[in-house]
Amino acid sequence: MIAELGLAALWLAAALAALQLVAGALAQREGGAELAQLVRPAAIVQGLLAGFSFLMLLVLFAQTDLSVKLVAMNSHSEKPMLFKLSGAFGNHEGSMLLWITVMALAGALIAAVERRLPEKTMLATLAAQAFVGIGFYAFLLLSSNPFERLPVPAMEGMGLNPLLQDIGLVFHPPTLYIGYVGLSVAFSFAVGALLTRQVNPDFARAMRPWVLGAWIFLTLGITAGSYWAYYELGWGGWWFWDPVENASLMPWLAATALLHSASVLASRDALRAWTIMLGVVAFSMSMVGTFLVRSGILTSVHAFAVDPERGTFILGLLVLYIGGALLLFALRAGTVSEGERFSATSREGALVFNNVMLCAILGIVLVGTLYPLVTEAFDVRVSVGPPYFNPVGAIFVVPMLIVMAVGPLLRWRRDSLARIRLPLVIVGSVSFAALILVSLLTSIAILPLLGLVLALGLAIASFMPIRGRKLRLLPIATWGMMIAHFGIAVALFGMASETAFSEETLAAVEVGGSTEVGPWTVVLAEVRPTAGPNWTALEGRLMVSYDGGAATETDPQSRNFWAPAQETTESALTTRWNGQLYSVIGRQAGDGRWQLRLWWKPFVTFIWYGGMLIALGGVLALIGRVMADLKRRSIRARTASRRAEAAQ
């Protein structure tokens, strides 16, 4: 009965999405006032029904209802409850239901609270959101029904991929999906503004919180996913340029450009067409990512779908949404006025330059991701990895970081570099001194060297905007910008340090024996059996000491799951302020020795500290923008009230 309730709610939500689309479209005509009254309630009820449907799926997984095909294929009665629940979206059908649920709830929130735009623009936005939603409802109901029953209930479930049985599954997919769906909202705002020709600062102010929220969640999702892959896969890497990783990076790059462009439009009434275009591109990248991950075209722990029919369906949605939006943009771009002009040497000019760099990096990642798939269609297998992405991307990343350091110091509209000569000299001198010092003390490759130098310069420049200003009067949004830029510097420092200074040791060690990696001495004290809720393992007890100091214990494992049967490697991390010791235990050799793989990764944790700082900066900026909007509304309300009193 629970499955039937969830399916019925999904059908009703799809019907309301259709009503929302039709009513919103017809309300654009003269005499559509009655239909207009249906749009907001339809969006709100649709969101509640989609949320109820996903809740029913969670209940089915919590109960391990093996009469439901999805539960039988992706769960097991002996799994811990946390992984039973996260297994609800750790598969193709459940993940797509989570997608449409978040999208419907976002649409409901827009309908309930958004009052800043003209009503026709708002109705067009909600109609566009319904148009996007209908495609995903159709995909679920016609091709990927999450509530499908088995003719005969299974005796036991097949279980969830052991690599997904981790706390990372609880955080990584939901945060990414919220980010993707936030970009669908930005796309809907862009389409609504194009349809009603209302591309103006009010439109940008309404869209900006959604873009900023999506960007925050994408940042958190990518950061969490990077750390999850780092400690779970046992390879010691934090980024592999895997197509699935790139599928989350590309929307983030587009969202970053869109966020800055929308801010310029909201504050300075410039970059109107650029903002609309980036709104379309950002959602397009999230759709491309959905196609790559969910179509079965990739073989990956993330790529759940292997049915060509599903891939064709998603490809059709991708062509419909992206092609339709680009066609609409081509038809209406001429109606979008230019907006205010500005000098190249200005804050707007710096933002435009960096947006161009972000788009170039996006193009590089997109080409590198799709090229192997295209060649494989012609039976030619190629691999595109760091030798392509790192140097080619650096061509655009390096100037972008330099301009990022300078841009916040410039004034709006028009400025000159002579006015900010002193901070430029300070940042440039410190960076040059760091370049000379690091070159003399170490011998590292050019890209890590540039990364270290640019990280230091950007870290100093990030807080230059407070120069000569009272801290208590500094807007919260400005603090957010500075912290986010500082977070990029911190993450860049971690990336460069890990790349330049990591050390690796692969050793065969007997119990009681020792080996070394970097400043660490590692002793294999014992190897003991242990067990978990649905796995058994051999656990190595390592006593590790840093630079002759006191020994601490760390315990890598080699696990064997039985539902489904699979062997995994569980790394052990020993964290210090200046890096991590990464330990993996392998098989026992014929002579009784155990394989140990050890890495010393200086300052690697700064990568994820930086990611969290970037997200924190986004949160502060969002709070500051919301507070500023509330203040603006309050002033307008008081002004209108005074005018009404004066008229009486």
C-alpha positions in Angstrom: 0.0 0.0 0.0 2.9 2.4 0.8 4.3 1.9 -2.7 1.0 2.6 -4.3 0.6 5.7 -2.2 4.0 7.0 -3.3 3.2 6.2 -7.0 -0.2 7.9 -6.8 1.3 11.0 -5.3 3.9 11.1 -8.1 1.2 10.9 -10.7 -0.8 13.7 -9.0 2.3 15.8 -8.8 2.9 15.3 -12.5 -0.7 16.3 -13.3 -0.3 19.5 -11.2 2.9 20.3 -13.0 1.0 20.1 -16.3 -1.7 22.3 -14.8 0.9 24.8 -13.6 2.5 24.9 -17.1 -0.8 25.4 -19.0 -2.2 27.9 -16.5 1.1 29.8 -16.4 1.3 30.0 -20.2 -2.3 31.0 -20.8 -2.1 33.6 -18.0 0.3 35.5 -20.2 -2.6 36.4 -22.5 -5.2 39.1 -21.9 -8.0 37.8 -19.7 -6.0 35.1 -18.1 -6.4 36.4 -14.6 -8.6 33.4 -13.4 -6.0 30.9 -14.7 -3.2 32.9 -13.1 -4.8 32.2 -9.7 -4.2 28.5 -10.1 -0.4 28.7 -10.7 1.0 29.3 -7.3 -1.4 26.9 -5.5 -0.6 24.2 -8.1 3.2 24.7 -7.5 2.8 24.5 -3.7 0.6 21.3 -3.7 2.9 19.7 -6.4 5.9 20.2 -4.1 4.0 18.7 -1.1 3.0 15.6 -3.2 6.5 15.1 -4.6 7.9 15.3 -1.0 5.3 12.8 0.2 6.2 10.4 -2.7 9.9 10.5 -1.7 9.0 10.0 1.9 7.1 6.9 1.0 10.2 5.6 -0.8 12.3 6.2 2.4 9.7 4.2 4.4 9.9 1.3 1.9 13.7 1.2 2.3 13.5 1.5 6.1 11.1 -1.4 6.2 13.1 -3.4 3.6 10.0 -4.1 1.6 11.3 -6.8 -0.7 8.1 -6.8 -2.8 9.3 -3.5 -4.3 11.9 -4.1 -7.1 14.0 -1.1 -6.2 14.4 -2.2 -2.6 15.2 -5.8 -3.5 17.9 -4.6 -6.0 19.5 -2.0 -3.7 19.0 -3.0 0.0 19.4 -5.9 2.4 17.7 -6.7 5.7 21.0 -6.7 7.6 22.2 -3.3 6.4 22.5 -0.5 9.1 19.5 1.8 9.0 21.5 4.8 7.9 22.5 2.9 4.7 19.0 1.6 4.2 17.8 5.2 4.1 20.6 6.5 2.0 20.2 3.5 -0.3 16.9 5.1 -1.3 18.8 7.6 -3.5 21.9 5.5 -4.0 20.5 4.1 -7.2 19.1 5.3 -10.5 15.4 5.5 -9.8 15.7 6.9 -6.3 18.2 9.5 -7.3 15.9 10.8 -10.0 13.0 10.9 -7.6 15.2 12.9 -5.2 16.0 15.2 -8.1 12.3 15.9 -9.0 11.4 16.2 -5.3 13.9 18.9 -4.7 12.9 20.7 -7.9 9.2 20.6 -6.9 9.9 21.8 -3.4 12.0 24.6 -4.8 9.1 25.6 -7.1 6.7 25.5 -4.2 9.0 27.8 -2.2 9.2 30.3 -5.1 5.4 30.3 -5.4 5.0 30.8 -1.6 7.5 33.6 -0.9 8.6 35.3 -4.1 6.9 38.7 -4.6 9.6 40.9 -6.1 8.9 40.3 -9.8 6.0 41.5 -11.8 3.3 38.9 -11.6 3.4 38.0 -15.3 7.2 37.3 -15.0 6.6 35.2 -11.9 3.9 33.2 -13.6 6.2 32.6 -16.7 9.0 31.5 -14.3 6.7 29.0 -12.6 5.5 27.8 -16.0 9.1 27.2 -17.1 9.8 25.4 -13.9 6.8 23.1 -14.5 8.0 22.5 -18.1 11.3 21.3 -16.8 9.6 19.2 -14.1 7.2 17.5 -16.5 10.1 15.9 -18.4 11.5 14.4 -15.2 8.1 13.2 -14.1 7.6 11.5 -17.4 11.0 9.9 -17.2 10.2 8.4 -13.8 6.7 7.3 -14.5 7.3 5.9 -18.0 10.9 4.7 -17.8 12.2 4.5 -14.2 9.3 3.8 -11.9 10.8 3.6 -8.3 7.7 2.0 -6.9 7.5 -1.0 -9.3 6.4 -4.2 -7.6 7.9 -7.7 -8.1 5.6 -10.5 -9.2 6.9 -12.5 -6.3 8.7 -10.8 -3.3 12.4 -11.5 -3.1 13.7 -13.7 -0.3 16.5 -11.3 0.4 17.8 -8.1 -1.1 20.9 -7.8 -3.3 22.3 -5.1 -1.1 23.9 -1.7 -1.9 27.3 -1.3 -3.6 29.8 -1.5 -0.6 31.6 1.6 -1.9 28.4 3.5 -1.4 27.9 2.2 2.2 29.5 5.2 3.7 28.5 8.4 5.5 29.5 10.2 2.3 26.4 8.9 0.5 24.3 10.8 3.1 25.8 14.2 2.2 27.3 14.1 -1.3 24.3 13.3 -3.6 21.7 15.5 -1.8 24.0 18.5 -1.7 24.8 18.1 -5.4 21.2 17.7 -6.3 20.1 20.8 -4.4 22.8 22.6 -6.3 21.7 21.2 -9.7 18.0 22.0 -8.9 19.0 25.5 -7.8 20.4 26.0 -11.3 17.1 24.8 -12.8 15.4 27.6 -10.8 17.9 30.1 -12.2 17.1 28.7 -15.7 13.4 29.2 -15.1 13.9 32.8 -14.0 16.0 33.4 -17.1 13.3 31.9 -19.3 10.5 33.8 -17.5 12.4 37.1 -17.9 13.0 36.5 -21.6 9.4 35.6 -22.3 8.1 38.8 -20.6 11.1 41.0 -21.6 11.8 41.9 -18.0 15.5 41.5 -17.8 16.4 44.1 -15.2 17.9 44.5 -11.8 14.7 43.3 -10.1 14.9 40.0 -12.0 18.6 39.6 -11.0 17.8 40.3 -7.3 15.1 37.7 -7.4 17.3 35.1 -9.1 20.6 35.8 -7.2 19.7 34.1 -3.9 18.8 30.9 -5.8 22.0 31.0 -7.8 24.0 31.7 -4.6 22.2 28.8 -2.7 22.9 26.4 -5.6 26.5 27.5 -5.7 26.9 26.9 -2.0 25.5 23.4 -2.2 27.5 22.6 -5.3 30.6 23.7 -3.4 29.8 21.5 -0.4 28.8 18.6 -2.7 32.1 18.7 -4.6 34.1 19.1 -1.5 32.4 16.2 0.2 32.6 14.0 -2.9 36.3 14.7 -3.2 37.1 13.8 0.4 34.8 10.7 0.1 36.7 9.4 -2.9 40.0 10.3 -1.3 39.5 8.1 1.8 37.2 5.5 0.4 38.8 4.3 -2.8 42.2 3.7 -1.3 44.2 5.3 -4.2 45.3 8.3 -2.2 44.0 10.8 -4.8 41.5 13.6 -4.2 40.7 14.4 -7.8 41.0 12.1 -10.8 39.4 14.1 -13.6 36.9 11.3 -13.9 33.9 12.2 -16.2 31.6 11.9 -13.2 33.7 14.3 -11.2 33.8 16.7 -14.2 30.0 16.4 -14.4 29.7 18.2 -11.0 32.6 20.6 -11.7 31.1 22.0 -15.0 27.9 23.3 -13.4 30.0 24.8 -10.6 32.1 26.7 -13.0 29.0 28.0 -14.9 27.3 28.8 -11.6 30.3 30.8 -10.4 30.2 32.9 -13.6 26.5 33.3 -13.3 26.7 34.4 -9.7 29.1 37.2 -10.4 27.2 38.3 -13.5 23.8 38.4 -11.7 25.5 40.4 -8.9 26.6 43.0 -11.5 23.1 43.2 -13.0 21.4 43.5 -9.6 23.8 46.2 -8.3 24.8 48.1 -11.5 22.2 47.2 -14.2 24.9 45.8 -16.5 25.6 42.4 -18.2 21.9 41.7 -19.0 22.3 39.4 -22.0 25.4 37.8 -20.4 23.4 36.9 -17.3 20.6 35.3 -19.3 23.1 33.3 -21.3 24.9 32.1 -18.3 21.6 31.0 -16.7 21.0 28.8 -19.7 24.5 27.5 -19.8 24.6 26.7 -16.1 21.4 24.5 -16.2 22.7 23.0 -19.5 25.8 21.8 -17.7 23.7 20.2 -15.0 21.7 18.4 -17.7 24.9 17.3 -19.4 26.1 15.9 -16.1 22.7 14.1 -15.5 23.0 12.6 -19.0 26.6 11.4 -18.4 25.9 9.9 -14.9 22.4 8.5 -15.4 22.3 7.4 -19.0 24.6 4.4 -18.7 27.1 5.9 -21.1 29.7 5.7 -18.4 30.8 2.7 -16.3 31.2 4.1 -12.8 30.1 3.6 -9.2 27.9 6.7 -9.9 26.4 5.5 -13.2 23.4 3.5 -12.1 21.5 3.3 -15.4 22.6 0.7 -18.1 19.4 0.7 -20.1 19.8 2.5 -23.6 16.1 3.5 -23.4 16.8 5.6 -20.4 19.8 7.2 -21.9 17.8 8.1 -25.0 15.1 9.6 -22.9 17.5 11.8 -20.9 19.2 12.8 -24.1 15.8 13.8 -25.5 15.2 15.9 -22.4 18.6 17.5 -22.8 18.0 18.4 -26.4 14.5 19.7 -25.6 15.5 21.9 -22.7 18.9 23.2 -23.9 17.8 23.5 -27.5 14.5 25.2 -26.6 16.2 27.7 -24.3 19.0 28.6 -26.8 16.3 29.1 -29.5 14.3 31.3 -27.2 17.5 33.3 -26.4 18.3 33.7 -30.1 14.8 35.0 -30.8 14.6 37.3 -27.8 18.3 38.4 -27.4 17.6 41.4 -29.5 15.0 42.7 -27.1 17.4 42.6 -24.1 18.9 46.1 -23.8 22.6 46.6 -23.2 22.4 48.0 -19.7 24.9 50.4 -18.2 28.3 50.8 -19.7 31.6 50.5 -17.8 35.3 50.9 -18.3 37.6 47.9 -18.8 39.5 49.0 -15.7 36.7 48.6 -13.2 35.2 46.0 -11.0 32.7 45.0 -13.7 35.6 44.7 -16.1 37.4 42.3 -13.8 34.3 40.3 -13.3 33.7 40.0 -17.1 37.4 38.9 -17.6 37.1 36.2 -15.0 33.7 35.1 -16.4 35.4 34.6 -19.8 38.2 32.6 -18.1 35.6 30.5 -16.2 33.8 29.8 -19.5 37.1 28.9 -21.2 37.9 26.4 -18.3 34.4 25.0 -18.7 35.0 24.5 -22.4 38.3 22.7 -21.7 36.7 20.4 -19.1 33.7 19.7 -21.4 35.9 18.8 -24.4 38.1 16.6 -22.3 35.1 14.8 -20.8 33.2 14.2 -24.1 36.1 13.6 -26.4 36.8 10.0 -25.2 33.1 9.2 -25.5 33.0 10.4 -29.1 36.1 8.5 -30.1 34.8 5.3 -28.4 31.7 5.5 -30.6 34.2 5.0 -33.5 35.9 2.1 -31.7 38.9 4.2 -30.8 39.7 4.3 -27.0 41.6 7.3 -25.7 42.2 8.5 -22.1 42.1 12.1 -21.2 43.5 12.9 -17.8 45.9 15.3 -15.9 48.4 15.7 -18.7 45.6 17.5 -20.6 43.5 19.1 -17.9 46.3 20.5 -15.7 48.5 22.4 -18.2 45.7 23.5 -20.5 43.5 24.6 -17.7 46.3 26.5 -16.1 46.5 28.8 -19.2 43.2 30.3 -18.0 43.3 29.7 -14.2 46.5 31.7 -13.7 45.3 35.0 -15.2 41.9 34.4 -13.6 43.5 34.2 -10.1 45.6 37.3 -10.7 42.6 39.3 -11.7 40.6 37.8 -8.8 43.2 39.3 -6.5 43.0 42.8 -8.1 39.2 43.0 -9.0 37.8 43.5 -5.5 40.1 46.5 -5.0 38.7 48.3 -8.0 35.7 50.7 -8.0 32.5 50.2 -10.0 32.1 51.8 -13.4 35.6 53.3 -13.8 38.9 53.2 -12.0 42.6 53.3 -12.6 45.4 50.9 -11.4 47.3 53.9 -10.2 44.8 54.4 -7.3 45.5 50.9 -6.0 49.3 51.0 -6.6 50.2 50.4 -2.9 48.2 47.1 -2.4 49.3 45.9 -5.8 53.0 46.5 -4.9 52.5 44.7 -1.5 50.9 41.6 -3.1 53.3 41.6 -6.0 56.4 41.9 -3.8 55.3 39.2 -1.4 54.4 36.8 -4.3 57.8 37.5 -6.1 59.7 36.9 -2.8 57.8 33.7 -2.3 58.6 32.6 -5.8 62.4 33.2 -5.4 62.4 31.5 -1.9 60.5 28.4 -2.9 62.6 28.0 -6.1 65.8 28.2 -4.0 64.7 25.8 -1.3 63.0 23.1 -3.3 62.9 21.7 -6.8 59.3 21.3 -7.9 57.4 21.4 -11.1 56.2 24.7 -12.5 52.5 24.3 -11.9 52.8 23.5 -8.2 55.3 26.3 -7.8 52.8 28.8 -9.5 50.1 27.3 -7.3 52.0 28.1 -4.1 52.9 31.6 -5.1 49.4 32.5 -6.4 47.9 31.0 -3.2 50.0 33.3 -1.0 49.3 36.4 -3.2 45.5 35.7 -3.3 45.4 35.0 0.4 46.8 38.5 1.1 44.8 40.2 -1.5 41.6 38.6 -0.3 41.5 40.9 2.8 42.8 44.0 1.1 39.2 45.4 0.7 39.1 46.1 4.4 42.0 48.5 4.1 41.0 51.9 5.4 37.4 50.8 6.3 35.8 50.3 9.7 35.3 46.6 10.2 31.9 47.0 12.0 30.5 48.9 9.0 31.7 46.4 6.5 28.7 44.6 4.9 28.2 40.9 5.6 28.2 40.2 1.9 31.7 41.8 1.6 32.9 39.5 4.4 31.5 36.6 2.5 33.3 37.6 -0.7 36.6 37.9 1.2 36.3 34.6 3.0 35.3 32.8 -0.2 38.3 34.2 -2.1 40.5 33.3 0.9 39.1 29.8 0.8 40.2 29.5 -2.9 43.7 30.5 -1.8 43.7 27.9 1.0 42.4 25.2 -1.3 45.0 26.1 -4.0 47.8 26.0 -1.3 46.6 22.5 -0.3 46.5 21.3 -4.0 49.9 22.6 -4.8 51.5 21.3 -1.6 50.0 17.8 -2.0 51.2 17.7 -5.6 54.7 19.0 -5.0 55.7 17.3 -1.7 53.8 14.0 -1.4 55.8 10.9 -0.7 54.8 7.3 -1.2 56.1 3.9 0.1 55.0 0.5 -1.0 56.4 -2.1 1.4 56.0 -5.7 2.4 56.3 -5.8 6.2 56.1 -8.7 8.7 54.3 -8.4 12.0 56.6 -6.4 14.2 58.5 -5.0 11.3 58.7 -1.3 10.3 59.0 1.0 7.3 59.3 4.7 6.7 57.5 7.3 4.5 58.6 10.9 4.7 59.0 11.9 8.4 56.9 8.9 9.6 58.0 5.6 11.0 55.4 2.9 10.7 55.4 -0.3 12.7 53.0 -3.2 11.9 52.0 -4.2 15.4 49.5 -6.9 14.4 46.9 -8.0 11.9 43.6 -9.0 13.5 40.1 -10.1 12.3 37.1 -7.8 13.0 33.5 -7.6 11.9 30.8 -5.0 11.2 27.1 -5.1 10.6 27.4 -6.7 7.1 31.1 -7.3 6.6 34.2 -8.9 8.0 37.7 -7.6 7.8 41.3 -8.0 8.4 42.5 -5.0 10.3 46.1 -3.9 10.5 47.2 -2.2 13.8 49.9 0.3 12.8 51.9 2.3 15.4 53.0 5.5 13.6 55.3 8.2 14.9 56.1 11.5 13.3 59.8 12.6 13.3 60.7 10.4 16.3 57.8 11.5 18.4 55.3 9.5 20.5 53.6 6.7 18.6 49.9 6.7 17.8 47.7 3.9 16.5 46.0 3.8 13.1 43.9 0.9 11.7 43.5 0.3 7.9 41.2 -2.5 6.9 40.6 -4.9 4.1 36.9 -5.6 4.2 34.7 -8.3 2.7 31.0 -7.5 2.3 28.5 -10.3 1.8 25.5 -8.3 0.5 26.6 -8.0 -2.2 29.9 -10.0 -2.1 32.7 -7.6 -2.6 36.1 -6.8 -1.2 37.0 -3.1 -0.4 39.9 -1.3 1.0 39.4 1.0 4.0 42.2 3.5 4.4 43.3 4.9 7.7 44.1 8.6 8.1 46.5 10.1 10.7 46.0 13.9 10.6 48.4 16.6 11.7 48.2 20.3 11.2 50.6 20.0 8.4 49.2 17.0 6.5 48.0 13.4 6.6 49.5 10.0 6.8 47.4 7.8 4.5 47.7 4.1 5.2 46.3 1.1 3.3 46.8 -2.6 4.0 46.8 -5.2 1.3 47.1 -9.0 1.0 49.5 -11.3 2.8 52.4 -12.5 0.7 53.6 -16.2 0.6 56.4 -15.4 3.0 54.0 -14.1 5.7 54.6 -10.4 5.1 51.8 -7.9 4.6 51.6 -5.4 1.8 51.5 -1.8 3.1 50.9 1.3 0.9 51.7 4.5 2.7 51.5 8.2 1.6 52.7 11.3 3.4 50.6 14.2 2.0 51.7 17.6 3.3 48.9 20.1 3.8 46.4 18.0 1.9 43.7 18.8 4.4 43.8 22.4 3.3 42.1 21.4 0.1 38.9 20.6 2.0 39.4 23.4 4.6 39.4 25.7 1.6 36.2 24.2 0.2 34.4 24.7 3.5 35.7 28.3 3.6 34.4 29.0 0.1 31.0 27.6 1.1 31.0 29.7 4.3 31.8 32.8 2.3 28.8 31.9 0.2 26.5 31.5 3.2 27.6 34.9 4.6 27.0 36.5 1.2 23.6 35.0 1.1 22.7 36.2 4.5 24.0 39.7 3.6 22.0 39.8 0.4 18.8 38.6 2.1 19.2 41.2 4.9 19.8 43.9 2.3 16.7 42.9 0.3 14.6 42.8 3.5 15.8 46.3 4.4 15.1 47.5 0.9 11.5 46.1 1.1 11.0 47.7 4.5 12.1 51.1 3.2 9.8 50.8 0.2 6.9 49.8 2.5 7.4 52.7 4.8 7.7 55.1 1.9 4.5 53.8 0.4 2.7 54.1 3.7 3.8 57.7 4.2 2.7 58.6 0.7 -0.7 57.0 1.4 -1.0 58.9 4.6 -0.1 62.2 2.9 -2.6 61.5 0.1 -5.4 61.3 2.7 
